């Protein structure tokens, strides 16, 4: 208990006042957070009745999933998984190939003109803001259903991301080998080829492997909107309420993702 003498001390009064304001601020933050949650729930029309009904239906779906079954279409499912990996691989390779020269041009240590550097980086930022799903919806309308739209969508999403990462890795590379090549009479391209790329290519390869993992997961989502692969098979089973096959496909897909993640991680360790 605080004595009257202590409360007359200016330092004690200041400390108590600061503690009071901290408590008020903390409670104000909590009130604001819960108020924002309540407003979002009201604006979105969320209700406990709707939540309860959804849980009941979800329980029915889960019970219908067991036991899992391939529906006698295992070869077709495996072919869809292979197609999904092919989409991810092709999209990653094309995106990296397009991004390599853009990343070199976007590196401040290679192109020192601030205007060009600023414009290239902003161009990367603009295209990085468009997700692969949006590209897929546009490209499916243009090219029709099938993996082609998915491959191009993944490449369009990856290219600006790769370009930014490639450019940053070049900027962080040691510039002395490049300067030595130029001092020996080599051209600017020779300086990049023999001075910068040997340092950055292992980093680029590691980044490509990481994006390959990510694209394998993204390709399944693109398949749901019509880009082929395992996502298309999943959407078909869900549409006809074949939930035992949905569980089988999902489990097989998760195993493939785990294997790919492990293999990619081991390869990345060797590149470091």
N, C-alpha and C positions, 0 to 999 in steps of 0.2 A: 504494500500500500504506500502511495506517495504522500510524504508529509508536506504540510503547508510551507515549511521552510524550503523544501526542495522545489516546490512549484514556483517559488519566488525567484529562483535562480534563472537568469536569462537563457543560459545554455540548456537547462532542462526543459524550459518552456518551448524553446526552438525545436528541440528533439521531439517533444510530444506533438507539436504542431506538424512537423514533417511526417511523423508516423501516422497521424490522423489523415493527412492528405494522401499518403500512400494507400491507406485503407480505402478511402473514398475513391481513389483512382482505380484500384483493383476491382471494387464492387461495380464501378461504372463500366469497366471493360466487360465484366461478366454479364451485366444487364444488357449491354449493347450486343454481345454475341448471341445471347438467347433471344433477344428481340429480332435480330437478323434471321435466325433460324426459324422463328415463328412466322415472320413475314414471308420467307421463302416457301414454307409449307403452305401458307394460305394462298400465295400467288400461284403455286403449282397445283393447287387443288388436292394436296395430299390429305389422307384421312386414315384413321385406324381401321375402319371397315374395309377400305380398299387394301390395306396392308394385310389384314387377316385373310381376306379372300385370296390374295396372291399367294400367301404362305400355304393355304389349303391346296390350291392347284399345284403349287410347286411340289408339295408332298406326294400328290398323285403322280406327277411326272417322274419323281425319283423312284417311286415304287414300280413304275412301269419300265424302268431302265434295267431292272435285274430279272433274270441273268442277262449279261450282255451277249449280243449275237452279231455275226457279220452278215446275216441275211443271205448267206450263200453267195456273196459278192466280194469275197476277199481279194481276188485279182483286180477287180475294178477299184477297190479302196486303195490297194497298194499302188496301182497306177496313178491314182489321184495324188497320193503322197509324193511320188516321184515327180509328178508334174508341178506340184507346189514347190518342191526344192529347186526344180529347173527354173521356175519363175523367179525365185529368190536369187539364185545364182546369176541368171542372165541380167536381172535388174541391177544387181550389185556391180557386176563387171562393166556393164554399159555406163552406169552412173559414175564409176571410178574413172573410166576411160575419158568420159566427157569432162570430168572435174580436174584431171591432172593438169592440162594446160591452163585452165582457169585458175587453179590454185597457184600455179607458178606466177601467172600475171598478177594475181591478187596479193602476192607477198610483197611487203614494203621493201624488203632487202633486194628484190629483183627489179621491180618497177617503182622507182622512188617518187614519181610524179604524184603529189597528194590528191589531185583532182581525179586522176584515173583510179587510184587506189580507193578513194571514197566512193566513186560511182560503182566500181566492181563489187565492193563489200555491200553496198546498199542493194545492188541487184541480187546478190546472194541472199540477203535478208528477206527480200520480197518473195522470192521463190521458196525459201525455207518455210514461209508462213502457210503454204498450201499443202495439206496432208495428202498422202497417197490415195486415200479413199475418195477425195474430191476429184483428183486426177482420174481415178478409175471410172467414176461415174461419167465424167466428160468423155473419156476415151472409149468407153463401151458404147456410148451413143454414136461415136464417130466410126469405130472399127467393128462394132458388133460384139456379141458375147464371145468369150474365149480368153486364153492366156496372154495373147498379144497385148491387149489393153492393160493387163496386170503388170507385165514386164515393163512397158513404157511408163506406167504410173510409178512403179518403184524406182525406175531410173530417174524420172523427173524429180521425185522427192529426194533421192540420194545425192544427185549431182551437186546442188548448191551446198548441202551439208558437207560433202566430201571436199568441195572447193575451199570452204572456210577452214576445215581442219588441215587440209594439205598446205594451204597458205600459211597457217600459223606454225606448222611444223618446219616449214622452210625458214620462216622468220627466226625461229629458235635454234636453227642449225648453226654450226660454227662456220663463219664466213672465210676463215683463213685458207682452207683448201681451194675454194673458188678463186680467191685472190692470187694464190700461188699458180694456178693454171693460167690465169690471165697474165700474170707476170712472166710466165714462160712463153708467152706469145699465143696462147690459146684464145679462141673467140669467146663471146658471151655465152653462146650455146654450149661450147666445150666446158666452160666454167660451171654451168648448171649441170651438165651431164656427168662430169667427173669430180666436181667439187661439192655439189649439194645433194644430188640424187642418191649417191651411195649412203649418205647419212639418213635420208628421209624415207627411202623405199621400205625398210623394215617397219617403220612407224606406219606408213600407209598400208602395208599388208596387214598389220595388226588391226588397224581401224576397219579395213575391208572385211576381215573375218568377223569382227564384232557386228558390223552392219548385216552380214550374211545371216547371223543368228536372228537378228531383229527382223529382217525381211522375210525369213521363213515363217515367223509368227504373223507378220503383216499380210503375207500372201494368202493365208487362210481367211483373213477378214475380207480381202478383196474378192476371194472366191464366192463369198456369200452374196455379193452384189452382181455376180455374173462373170467374174474373171477366170472361172475354172478352178481346178485343183480340189483340195480336200474341203475347202470352205463351201464349194458348190454341193458336194456330196452331203455335208452336214445340213445345209439349208434344205435340201430335198427330203432328208429323213425327218427333220423337225416339222416340215410342212405336212407330212403324211402321218405324224405322231408315231413314228417308229423309234421310240426312245431307247429300246434295247440296242438298236444299231447305232444310235447317237452315242451311247456310252462306249460301245466298242470302238468307234472311230475316234472319239475323244481320247480314250486311253492309249490307242495306238499312236495318235498324233503326239501326245505328251511324252511317250517313250522316244519318239523321233526327235523331239525338241531337246530332251535331256541328253541324248547321244550327240546331237549336233553341238550343243553347248559345251559338253565335255571335250569333244574333239577340237573345237575351236579354241577353247581355253588352253589346251595342251599346246596347240600350234602357236598361240600368242606368246606363251611362256618361252618357247624356243626362239622366237623372234626378238625378244627383249634382250 
